[in-house]
Amino acid sequence: MSNRIIVVDDDESSRESLSSYLSDLNFETFSAEDGIKGLELVKFKDPDLVITDINMPGINGLELLRLVKEFDPLIQVIVITAYDDMNSTISAMQQGAYDYLEKPVDIVRLKHSIKRALENRQLSQKLESYTPQEAETKEITETIIGKSPQMREIYKKIGQASGTRVTVLVQGESGTGKELIARIIHTSGITKNDPFIAINCTALPENLLESELFGHMKGSFTDAIKDKRGKFELAGEGTIFLDEISEMSFNLQSKLLRVLQEHVFERVGGETSLQMKARIITATNKDLAELVRIGKFREDLFYRLNVFTIYPPPLRERKEDIEFLVRHFLMKINLMLHKNVNKIPDDVLDLLKNHDWKGNVRELENALMQSIVLSKGDVLEKENLLLSNIDRDDAPDDMIGGNVKLEIIEKKHIELILKKTGFDIKTSSEILGISRATLYRKIEYYRLTK
């Protein structure tokens, strides 16, 4: 007996062409022009799979998805839309959609998705262990920008992770938004009403990091003048985000492993076991599997952390998102700095799209921040973009090549910023991200003059 598939789409040509394609693949196919009729068909035909558009009159695709899952959680749903965005992708995946595809549909990918969805249904029926995810539409205060295929996969992963307390590992290059991904998983899921606590594992020495995580008892070490609750306690049923987990010492790795295995911990110097109820999300810009191979990270902890992994792509692999990011950051930075730089000449946009963003999204935001600080009008001007390309006209000659002392690069960079700002100390220090006192010391040390 062939699998039954229902296609729901208010666009007649899309509905008919997809139905015809599925019939040619020997599926028993039915179709409906809106969500209400689609739901009636679901109840009458008991399908294996529903393929639905999102934007439809009456009941939209997300509402149909929710109602289908209420009727039978084992029915697989693939959502197709011409208006893809992060929030609807996350909502769809939270509510149990098997996949989320954009129009025009890639037939090869759709066929593969259908095959896997039906295999997933058969496995769920066999194991009888499927639990539907129920989620409300979430208002996300922070957002990730991008409509590239790579970013749509990230949205799906966020949607899948946010409805559970699964341990998540976010592994990617510096500046790719690992902490932002962690925050969105937290704020868009079941932990949204509880604390989100971020810890950078490189910011504190081992003994202080242990106290920060687990807390300590009065008198447990020299400066422990009173009892202190650690982050695992303070997070409650929320989220603990451990950034740069690869830098955690072996001693703390073993203690974190116990927390993940037994969900209990003790304060430093304490004897009472406390329950750990928070979800743990970790992040690193290094290859943890490689660190395990060379003996620099515990293998047993790696497998505990690597339950659900997200790999945010570097910006150079999703350059089609750069224009969206630029416009987003302009709006954000203008609001922050009370500026109105909102016009982007084509040559400037081309320069930004073609730049090799080694620092990824963070580097792009910093470059735009510098440019807006330097701008005197409402146009994003090319001469105010202080990019790190060595082939720029204003790049110092002695920075070209591989054997350059760090001091030379620092001196030339500070000199360039001071030149761009007309030796404005306040503006230059803001661009450089250092205090005015530090900038004055650098000027004196490098003997820089106006």
Contacts in CASP RR format, 6 or more apart in sequence:
PFRMAT RR
TARGET T0000
AUTHOR 0000-0000-0000
METHOD contacts of the structure
MODEL  1
MSNRIIVVDDDESSRESLSSYLSDLNFETFSAEDGIKGLELVKFKDPDLV
ITDINMPGINGLELLRLVKEFDPLIQVIVITAYDDMNSTISAMQQGAYDY
LEKPVDIVRLKHSIKRALENRQLSQKLESYTPQEAETKEITETIIGKSPQ
MREIYKKIGQASGTRVTVLVQGESGTGKELIARIIHTSGITKNDPFIAIN
CTALPENLLESELFGHMKGSFTDAIKDKRGKFELAGEGTIFLDEISEMSF
NLQSKLLRVLQEHVFERVGGETSLQMKARIITATNKDLAELVRIGKFRED
LFYRLNVFTIYPPPLRERKEDIEFLVRHFLMKINLMLHKNVNKIPDDVLD
LLKNHDWKGNVRELENALMQSIVLSKGDVLEKENLLLSNIDRDDAPDDMI
GGNVKLEIIEKKHIELILKKTGFDIKTSSEILGISRATLYRKIEYYRLTK
2 26 0 8 1.000
2 27 0 8 1.000
2 28 0 8 1.000
3 27 0 8 1.000
3 28 0 8 1.000
3 48 0 8 1.000
3 49 0 8 1.000
3 118 0 8 1.000
4 27 0 8 1.000
4 28 0 8 1.000
4 29 0 8 1.000
4 30 0 8 1.000
4 45 0 8 1.000
4 46 0 8 1.000
4 47 0 8 1.000
4 48 0 8 1.000
4 49 0 8 1.000
5 22 0 8 1.000
5 27 0 8 1.000
5 28 0 8 1.000
5 29 0 8 1.000
5 30 0 8 1.000
5 47 0 8 1.000
5 48 0 8 1.000
5 49 0 8 1.000
5 50 0 8 1.000
5 51 0 8 1.000
5 114 0 8 1.000
6 29 0 8 1.000
6 30 0 8 1.000
6 31 0 8 1.000
6 32 0 8 1.000
6 38 0 8 1.000
6 41 0 8 1.000
6 42 0 8 1.000
6 45 0 8 1.000
6 47 0 8 1.000
6 49 0 8 1.000
6 50 0 8 1.000
6 51 0 8 1.000
7 15 0 8 1.000
7 18 0 8 1.000
7 19 0 8 1.000
7 22 0 8 1.000
7 29 0 8 1.000
7 30 0 8 1.000
7 31 0 8 1.000
7 32 0 8 1.000
7 51 0 8 1.000
7 52 0 8 1.000
8 15 0 8 1.000
8 31 0 8 1.000
8 32 0 8 1.000
8 33 0 8 1.000
8 34 0 8 1.000
8 35 0 8 1.000
8 37 0 8 1.000
8 38 0 8 1.000
8 41 0 8 1.000
8 50 0 8 1.000
8 51 0 8 1.000
8 52 0 8 1.000
8 53 0 8 1.000
8 56 0 8 1.000
8 61 0 8 1.000
8 64 0 8 1.000
9 15 0 8 1.000
9 18 0 8 1.000
9 31 0 8 1.000
9 33 0 8 1.000
9 52 0 8 1.000
9 53 0 8 1.000
9 56 0 8 1.000
9 80 0 8 1.000
10 33 0 8 1.000
10 34 0 8 1.000
10 53 0 8 1.000
10 55 0 8 1.000
10 56 0 8 1.000
10 57 0 8 1.000
11 53 0 8 1.000
12 33 0 8 1.000
14 53 0 8 1.000
14 103 0 8 1.000
15 31 0 8 1.000
15 33 0 8 1.000
16 31 0 8 1.000
18 51 0 8 1.000
18 105 0 8 1.000
19 29 0 8 1.000
19 30 0 8 1.000
19 31 0 8 1.000
21 107 0 8 1.000
22 29 0 8 1.000
22 114 0 8 1.000
23 29 0 8 1.000
25 111 0 8 1.000
30 41 0 8 1.000
30 45 0 8 1.000
30 47 0 8 1.000
32 38 0 8 1.000
32 40 0 8 1.000
32 41 0 8 1.000
34 56 0 8 1.000
34 57 0 8 1.000
34 58 0 8 1.000
34 59 0 8 1.000
35 52 0 8 1.000
35 56 0 8 1.000
35 58 0 8 1.000
35 59 0 8 1.000
35 60 0 8 1.000
35 61 0 8 1.000
35 63 0 8 1.000
35 64 0 8 1.000
36 58 0 8 1.000
36 59 0 8 1.000
38 50 0 8 1.000
38 52 0 8 1.000
38 64 0 8 1.000
39 59 0 8 1.000
39 64 0 8 1.000
39 67 0 8 1.000
39 68 0 8 1.000
39 71 0 8 1.000
41 47 0 8 1.000
42 50 0 8 1.000
42 68 0 8 1.000
42 71 0 8 1.000
42 72 0 8 1.000
42 75 0 8 1.000
43 71 0 8 1.000
46 72 0 8 1.000
47 75 0 8 1.000
48 75 0 8 1.000
48 76 0 8 1.000
48 118 0 8 1.000
48 121 0 8 1.000
49 75 0 8 1.000
49 76 0 8 1.000
49 77 0 8 1.000
49 78 0 8 1.000
49 114 0 8 1.000
49 117 0 8 1.000
49 118 0 8 1.000
49 121 0 8 1.000
50 64 0 8 1.000
50 65 0 8 1.000
50 68 0 8 1.000
50 75 0 8 1.000
50 76 0 8 1.000
50 77 0 8 1.000
50 78 0 8 1.000
51 77 0 8 1.000
51 78 0 8 1.000
51 80 0 8 1.000
51 114 0 8 1.000
52 61 0 8 1.000
52 64 0 8 1.000
52 65 0 8 1.000
52 77 0 8 1.000
52 78 0 8 1.000
52 79 0 8 1.000
52 80 0 8 1.000
53 61 0 8 1.000
53 79 0 8 1.000
53 80 0 8 1.000
53 81 0 8 1.000
54 60 0 8 1.000
54 61 0 8 1.000
54 62 0 8 1.000
54 79 0 8 1.000
54 80 0 8 1.000
54 81 0 8 1.000
54 83 0 8 1.000
54 88 0 8 1.000
54 92 0 8 1.000
55 61 0 8 1.000
55 81 0 8 1.000
55 82 0 8 1.000
55 83 0 8 1.000
56 64 0 8 1.000
59 67 0 8 1.000
61 79 0 8 1.000
62 79 0 8 1.000
62 88 0 8 1.000
62 91 0 8 1.000
62 92 0 8 1.000
62 95 0 8 1.000
62 137 0 8 1.000
65 77 0 8 1.000
65 79 0 8 1.000
65 92 0 8 1.000
65 95 0 8 1.000
65 96 0 8 1.000
65 97 0 8 1.000
66 95 0 8 1.000
68 75 0 8 1.000
68 77 0 8 1.000
69 75 0 8 1.000
69 77 0 8 1.000
69 95 0 8 1.000
69 96 0 8 1.000
69 132 0 8 1.000
69 134 0 8 1.000
73 130 0 8 1.000
73 131 0 8 1.000
73 132 0 8 1.000
74 121 0 8 1.000
74 124 0 8 1.000
74 125 0 8 1.000
74 130 0 8 1.000
75 121 0 8 1.000
76 98 0 8 1.000
76 117 0 8 1.000
76 118 0 8 1.000
76 120 0 8 1.000
76 121 0 8 1.000
77 96 0 8 1.000
77 97 0 8 1.000
77 98 0 8 1.000
78 97 0 8 1.000
78 98 0 8 1.000
78 99 0 8 1.000
78 100 0 8 1.000
78 101 0 8 1.000
78 110 0 8 1.000
78 113 0 8 1.000
78 114 0 8 1.000
78 117 0 8 1.000
79 92 0 8 1.000
79 97 0 8 1.000
79 99 0 8 1.000
79 100 0 8 1.000
79 101 0 8 1.000
80 101 0 8 1.000
80 102 0 8 1.000
80 103 0 8 1.000
80 105 0 8 1.000
81 88 0 8 1.000
81 100 0 8 1.000
81 101 0 8 1.000
81 102 0 8 1.000
81 103 0 8 1.000
82 102 0 8 1.000
82 103 0 8 1.000
84 100 0 8 1.000
84 102 0 8 1.000
84 147 0 8 1.000
84 152 0 8 1.000
85 147 0 8 1.000
86 140 0 8 1.000
86 143 0 8 1.000
86 144 0 8 1.000
86 146 0 8 1.000
86 151 0 8 1.000
86 155 0 8 1.000
87 137 0 8 1.000
87 138 0 8 1.000
87 140 0 8 1.000
87 143 0 8 1.000
88 100 0 8 1.000
89 100 0 8 1.000
89 152 0 8 1.000
89 155 0 8 1.000
89 156 0 8 1.000
89 159 0 8 1.000
90 138 0 8 1.000
90 140 0 8 1.000
90 155 0 8 1.000
90 158 0 8 1.000
90 159 0 8 1.000
90 162 0 8 1.000
90 184 0 8 1.000
90 188 0 8 1.000
91 135 0 8 1.000
91 137 0 8 1.000
91 138 0 8 1.000
92 100 0 8 1.000
93 100 0 8 1.000
93 155 0 8 1.000
93 156 0 8 1.000
93 157 0 8 1.000
93 158 0 8 1.000
93 159 0 8 1.000
93 160 0 8 1.000
94 133 0 8 1.000
94 135 0 8 1.000
94 138 0 8 1.000
94 159 0 8 1.000
94 160 0 8 1.000
94 162 0 8 1.000
94 163 0 8 1.000
94 188 0 8 1.000
94 189 0 8 1.000
95 133 0 8 1.000
95 134 0 8 1.000
95 135 0 8 1.000
96 132 0 8 1.000
96 133 0 8 1.000
98 113 0 8 1.000
98 116 0 8 1.000
98 117 0 8 1.000
98 120 0 8 1.000
99 113 0 8 1.000
99 117 0 8 1.000
99 156 0 8 1.000
100 152 0 8 1.000
100 155 0 8 1.000
100 156 0 8 1.000
101 109 0 8 1.000
101 110 0 8 1.000
101 113 0 8 1.000
102 152 0 8 1.000
124 130 0 8 1.000
133 163 0 8 1.000
133 164 0 8 1.000
135 162 0 8 1.000
135 163 0 8 1.000
135 189 0 8 1.000
135 190 0 8 1.000
138 187 0 8 1.000
138 188 0 8 1.000
138 189 0 8 1.000
138 192 0 8 1.000
140 184 0 8 1.000
140 187 0 8 1.000
140 188 0 8 1.000
141 187 0 8 1.000
142 180 0 8 1.000
142 183 0 8 1.000
142 184 0 8 1.000
142 187 0 8 1.000
143 184 0 8 1.000
144 151 0 8 1.000
144 154 0 8 1.000
144 155 0 8 1.000
144 177 0 8 1.000
144 180 0 8 1.000
144 181 0 8 1.000
144 184 0 8 1.000
145 321 0 8 1.000
145 324 0 8 1.000
145 325 0 8 1.000
145 328 0 8 1.000
146 318 0 8 1.000
146 321 0 8 1.000
146 324 0 8 1.000
146 325 0 8 1.000
147 320 0 8 1.000
147 321 0 8 1.000
147 324 0 8 1.000
148 313 0 8 1.000
148 318 0 8 1.000
148 320 0 8 1.000
148 321 0 8 1.000
150 313 0 8 1.000
150 317 0 8 1.000
150 318 0 8 1.000
151 313 0 8 1.000
151 318 0 8 1.000
151 321 0 8 1.000
154 181 0 8 1.000
154 310 0 8 1.000
154 312 0 8 1.000
154 313 0 8 1.000
157 308 0 8 1.000
157 310 0 8 1.000
158 181 0 8 1.000
158 184 0 8 1.000
158 185 0 8 1.000
158 188 0 8 1.000
158 310 0 8 1.000
159 185 0 8 1.000
159 188 0 8 1.000
160 308 0 8 1.000
161 168 0 8 1.000
161 185 0 8 1.000
161 308 0 8 1.000
161 310 0 8 1.000
162 184 0 8 1.000
162 185 0 8 1.000
162 186 0 8 1.000
162 188 0 8 1.000
162 189 0 8 1.000
162 190 0 8 1.000
163 189 0 8 1.000
163 190 0 8 1.000
164 190 0 8 1.000
165 190 0 8 1.000
165 191 0 8 1.000
165 279 0 8 1.000
166 279 0 8 1.000
166 307 0 8 1.000
166 308 0 8 1.000
167 260 0 8 1.000
167 279 0 8 1.000
167 280 0 8 1.000
167 281 0 8 1.000
167 282 0 8 1.000
167 304 0 8 1.000
167 305 0 8 1.000
167 307 0 8 1.000
167 308 0 8 1.000
168 182 0 8 1.000
168 185 0 8 1.000
168 279 0 8 1.000
168 280 0 8 1.000
168 281 0 8 1.000
168 282 0 8 1.000
168 307 0 8 1.000
168 308 0 8 1.000
168 309 0 8 1.000
168 310 0 8 1.000
169 245 0 8 1.000
169 281 0 8 1.000
169 282 0 8 1.000
169 283 0 8 1.000
169 284 0 8 1.000
169 288 0 8 1.000
169 305 0 8 1.000
169 306 0 8 1.000
169 307 0 8 1.000
169 308 0 8 1.000
169 309 0 8 1.000
169 310 0 8 1.000
170 178 0 8 1.000
170 181 0 8 1.000
170 182 0 8 1.000
170 281 0 8 1.000
170 282 0 8 1.000
170 283 0 8 1.000
170 284 0 8 1.000
170 309 0 8 1.000
170 310 0 8 1.000
170 311 0 8 1.000
170 312 0 8 1.000
171 178 0 8 1.000
171 283 0 8 1.000
171 284 0 8 1.000
171 285 0 8 1.000
171 286 0 8 1.000
171 287 0 8 1.000
171 288 0 8 1.000
171 309 0 8 1.000
171 310 0 8 1.000
171 311 0 8 1.000
172 178 0 8 1.000
172 283 0 8 1.000
172 284 0 8 1.000
172 285 0 8 1.000
172 311 0 8 1.000
172 312 0 8 1.000
172 314 0 8 1.000
173 285 0 8 1.000
173 314 0 8 1.000
173 359 0 8 1.000
173 360 0 8 1.000
174 285 0 8 1.000
174 359 0 8 1.000
174 360 0 8 1.000
174 362 0 8 1.000
175 359 0 8 1.000
175 360 0 8 1.000
175 361 0 8 1.000
175 362 0 8 1.000
175 363 0 8 1.000
176 312 0 8 1.000
176 313 0 8 1.000
176 314 0 8 1.000
176 315 0 8 1.000
176 360 0 8 1.000
176 361 0 8 1.000
177 312 0 8 1.000
177 360 0 8 1.000
177 361 0 8 1.000
177 362 0 8 1.000
178 243 0 8 1.000
178 283 0 8 1.000
178 285 0 8 1.000
178 312 0 8 1.000
179 198 0 8 1.000
179 241 0 8 1.000
179 243 0 8 1.000
179 283 0 8 1.000
181 310 0 8 1.000
181 312 0 8 1.000
182 196 0 8 1.000
182 198 0 8 1.000
182 239 0 8 1.000
182 241 0 8 1.000
182 281 0 8 1.000
182 283 0 8 1.000
183 196 0 8 1.000
183 241 0 8 1.000
185 239 0 8 1.000
185 281 0 8 1.000
186 192 0 8 1.000
186 196 0 8 1.000
186 238 0 8 1.000
186 239 0 8 1.000
186 241 0 8 1.000
186 279 0 8 1.000
186 281 0 8 1.000
187 196 0 8 1.000
191 237 0 8 1.000
191 238 0 8 1.000
191 239 0 8 1.000
191 279 0 8 1.000
194 235 0 8 1.000
194 236 0 8 1.000
194 237 0 8 1.000
194 238 0 8 1.000
194 239 0 8 1.000
194 278 0 8 1.000
195 234 0 8 1.000
195 235 0 8 1.000
195 236 0 8 1.000
195 238 0 8 1.000
195 239 0 8 1.000
196 235 0 8 1.000
196 238 0 8 1.000
196 239 0 8 1.000
196 241 0 8 1.000
197 231 0 8 1.000
197 234 0 8 1.000
197 235 0 8 1.000
197 238 0 8 1.000
197 239 0 8 1.000
197 240 0 8 1.000
197 241 0 8 1.000
197 278 0 8 1.000
198 241 0 8 1.000
198 243 0 8 1.000
199 209 0 8 1.000
199 212 0 8 1.000
199 213 0 8 1.000
199 231 0 8 1.000
199 240 0 8 1.000
199 241 0 8 1.000
199 242 0 8 1.000
199 243 0 8 1.000
200 243 0 8 1.000
200 244 0 8 1.000
201 209 0 8 1.000
201 242 0 8 1.000
201 243 0 8 1.000
201 244 0 8 1.000
201 245 0 8 1.000
201 246 0 8 1.000
201 247 0 8 1.000
201 248 0 8 1.000
202 244 0 8 1.000
202 247 0 8 1.000
204 212 0 8 1.000
206 249 0 8 1.000
206 251 0 8 1.000
206 252 0 8 1.000
207 221 0 8 1.000
209 248 0 8 1.000
209 252 0 8 1.000
210 252 0 8 1.000
210 255 0 8 1.000
210 268 0 8 1.000
211 221 0 8 1.000
211 224 0 8 1.000
211 228 0 8 1.000
211 230 0 8 1.000
211 268 0 8 1.000
212 230 0 8 1.000
212 231 0 8 1.000
213 230 0 8 1.000
213 231 0 8 1.000
213 232 0 8 1.000
213 252 0 8 1.000
213 256 0 8 1.000
214 230 0 8 1.000
214 232 0 8 1.000
214 255 0 8 1.000
214 265 0 8 1.000
214 266 0 8 1.000
214 267 0 8 1.000
214 268 0 8 1.000
215 228 0 8 1.000
215 229 0 8 1.000
215 230 0 8 1.000
215 231 0 8 1.000
215 233 0 8 1.000
215 267 0 8 1.000
215 268 0 8 1.000
216 224 0 8 1.000
216 227 0 8 1.000
216 228 0 8 1.000
216 230 0 8 1.000
216 267 0 8 1.000
216 268 0 8 1.000
216 269 0 8 1.000
216 270 0 8 1.000
217 224 0 8 1.000
217 227 0 8 1.000
217 267 0 8 1.000
217 268 0 8 1.000
217 269 0 8 1.000
217 270 0 8 1.000
218 224 0 8 1.000
218 225 0 8 1.000
218 226 0 8 1.000
218 227 0 8 1.000
219 225 0 8 1.000
219 269 0 8 1.000
220 267 0 8 1.000
220 268 0 8 1.000
220 269 0 8 1.000
220 270 0 8 1.000
221 268 0 8 1.000
224 268 0 8 1.000
227 267 0 8 1.000
228 267 0 8 1.000
229 267 0 8 1.000
230 267 0 8 1.000
231 240 0 8 1.000
232 240 0 8 1.000
232 259 0 8 1.000
232 265 0 8 1.000
232 274 0 8 1.000
232 276 0 8 1.000
232 278 0 8 1.000
233 274 0 8 1.000
235 277 0 8 1.000
235 278 0 8 1.000
236 277 0 8 1.000
236 278 0 8 1.000
237 277 0 8 1.000
237 278 0 8 1.000
238 277 0 8 1.000
238 278 0 8 1.000
238 279 0 8 1.000
239 278 0 8 1.000
239 279 0 8 1.000
239 280 0 8 1.000
239 281 0 8 1.000
240 278 0 8 1.000
240 279 0 8 1.000
240 280 0 8 1.000
240 281 0 8 1.000
241 281 0 8 1.000
241 282 0 8 1.000
241 283 0 8 1.000
242 248 0 8 1.000
242 256 0 8 1.000
242 280 0 8 1.000
242 281 0 8 1.000
242 282 0 8 1.000
242 283 0 8 1.000
243 282 0 8 1.000
243 283 0 8 1.000
244 283 0 8 1.000
244 284 0 8 1.000
244 285 0 8 1.000
245 282 0 8 1.000
245 283 0 8 1.000
245 284 0 8 1.000
245 288 0 8 1.000
245 305 0 8 1.000
246 284 0 8 1.000
246 285 0 8 1.000
246 286 0 8 1.000
246 288 0 8 1.000
246 291 0 8 1.000
246 296 0 8 1.000
246 297 0 8 1.000
248 256 0 8 1.000
250 298 0 8 1.000
253 297 0 8 1.000
253 298 0 8 1.000
253 301 0 8 1.000
254 298 0 8 1.000
254 301 0 8 1.000
255 265 0 8 1.000
256 301 0 8 1.000
257 298 0 8 1.000
257 300 0 8 1.000
257 301 0 8 1.000
257 304 0 8 1.000
258 264 0 8 1.000
258 265 0 8 1.000
259 265 0 8 1.000
259 276 0 8 1.000
259 280 0 8 1.000
260 280 0 8 1.000
260 301 0 8 1.000
260 304 0 8 1.000
260 305 0 8 1.000
261 304 0 8 1.000
263 275 0 8 1.000
263 276 0 8 1.000
263 277 0 8 1.000
264 273 0 8 1.000
264 274 0 8 1.000
264 275 0 8 1.000
264 276 0 8 1.000
265 273 0 8 1.000
265 274 0 8 1.000
265 276 0 8 1.000
266 272 0 8 1.000
266 273 0 8 1.000
266 274 0 8 1.000
267 274 0 8 1.000
280 305 0 8 1.000
282 305 0 8 1.000
288 297 0 8 1.000
288 302 0 8 1.000
288 305 0 8 1.000
288 306 0 8 1.000
289 302 0 8 1.000
291 297 0 8 1.000
292 298 0 8 1.000
292 299 0 8 1.000
292 302 0 8 1.000
314 357 0 8 1.000
314 360 0 8 1.000
315 321 0 8 1.000
315 322 0 8 1.000
315 325 0 8 1.000
315 357 0 8 1.000
315 359 0 8 1.000
315 360 0 8 1.000
315 361 0 8 1.000
315 363 0 8 1.000
315 364 0 8 1.000
316 356 0 8 1.000
316 357 0 8 1.000
319 353 0 8 1.000
322 352 0 8 1.000
322 353 0 8 1.000
322 364 0 8 1.000
323 349 0 8 1.000
323 353 0 8 1.000
325 361 0 8 1.000
325 364 0 8 1.000
326 344 0 8 1.000
326 349 0 8 1.000
326 352 0 8 1.000
326 364 0 8 1.000
326 368 0 8 1.000
327 344 0 8 1.000
329 364 0 8 1.000
329 365 0 8 1.000
329 368 0 8 1.000
329 369 0 8 1.000
330 341 0 8 1.000
330 342 0 8 1.000
330 344 0 8 1.000
330 368 0 8 1.000
330 372 0 8 1.000
330 380 0 8 1.000
331 342 0 8 1.000
333 339 0 8 1.000
333 341 0 8 1.000
333 365 0 8 1.000
333 368 0 8 1.000
333 369 0 8 1.000
333 372 0 8 1.000
334 340 0 8 1.000
334 341 0 8 1.000
334 342 0 8 1.000
334 372 0 8 1.000
337 372 0 8 1.000
337 373 0 8 1.000
339 372 0 8 1.000
339 375 0 8 1.000
340 377 0 8 1.000
340 378 0 8 1.000
341 371 0 8 1.000
341 372 0 8 1.000
341 375 0 8 1.000
341 377 0 8 1.000
341 378 0 8 1.000
341 379 0 8 1.000
341 380 0 8 1.000
342 378 0 8 1.000
343 378 0 8 1.000
343 379 0 8 1.000
343 380 0 8 1.000
344 379 0 8 1.000
344 380 0 8 1.000
345 379 0 8 1.000
345 380 0 8 1.000
345 381 0 8 1.000
345 382 0 8 1.000
347 382 0 8 1.000
348 380 0 8 1.000
348 381 0 8 1.000
348 382 0 8 1.000
348 385 0 8 1.000
351 382 0 8 1.000
351 385 0 8 1.000
351 387 0 8 1.000
352 364 0 8 1.000
352 367 0 8 1.000
352 385 0 8 1.000
355 387 0 8 1.000
355 389 0 8 1.000
356 389 0 8 1.000
357 363 0 8 1.000
357 364 0 8 1.000
358 388 0 8 1.000
363 388 0 8 1.000
367 385 0 8 1.000
367 386 0 8 1.000
367 387 0 8 1.000
368 380 0 8 1.000
369 431 0 8 1.000
370 384 0 8 1.000
370 385 0 8 1.000
370 386 0 8 1.000
370 431 0 8 1.000
371 380 0 8 1.000
371 381 0 8 1.000
371 384 0 8 1.000
371 385 0 8 1.000
371 386 0 8 1.000
372 380 0 8 1.000
373 427 0 8 1.000
373 430 0 8 1.000
373 431 0 8 1.000
374 384 0 8 1.000
374 420 0 8 1.000
374 421 0 8 1.000
374 427 0 8 1.000
374 431 0 8 1.000
375 381 0 8 1.000
375 384 0 8 1.000
383 420 0 8 1.000
384 420 0 8 1.000
386 416 0 8 1.000
386 417 0 8 1.000
386 420 0 8 1.000
386 431 0 8 1.000
389 395 0 8 1.000
390 399 0 8 1.000
390 400 0 8 1.000
390 401 0 8 1.000
394 416 0 8 1.000
396 412 0 8 1.000
396 416 0 8 1.000
398 404 0 8 1.000
398 408 0 8 1.000
398 412 0 8 1.000
399 408 0 8 1.000
399 409 0 8 1.000
399 412 0 8 1.000
410 442 0 8 1.000
410 446 0 8 1.000
411 446 0 8 1.000
411 448 0 8 1.000
413 432 0 8 1.000
414 428 0 8 1.000
414 432 0 8 1.000
414 439 0 8 1.000
414 442 0 8 1.000
414 443 0 8 1.000
414 446 0 8 1.000
414 448 0 8 1.000
415 446 0 8 1.000
415 448 0 8 1.000
417 428 0 8 1.000
417 431 0 8 1.000
417 432 0 8 1.000
418 428 0 8 1.000
418 443 0 8 1.000
418 448 0 8 1.000
418 450 0 8 1.000
421 427 0 8 1.000
421 428 0 8 1.000
421 431 0 8 1.000
422 450 0 8 1.000
423 450 0 8 1.000
425 436 0 8 1.000
425 439 0 8 1.000
425 440 0 8 1.000
426 436 0 8 1.000
428 439 0 8 1.000
429 435 0 8 1.000
429 436 0 8 1.000
429 438 0 8 1.000
429 439 0 8 1.000
432 439 0 8 1.000
434 442 0 8 1.000
442 448 0 8 1.000
END
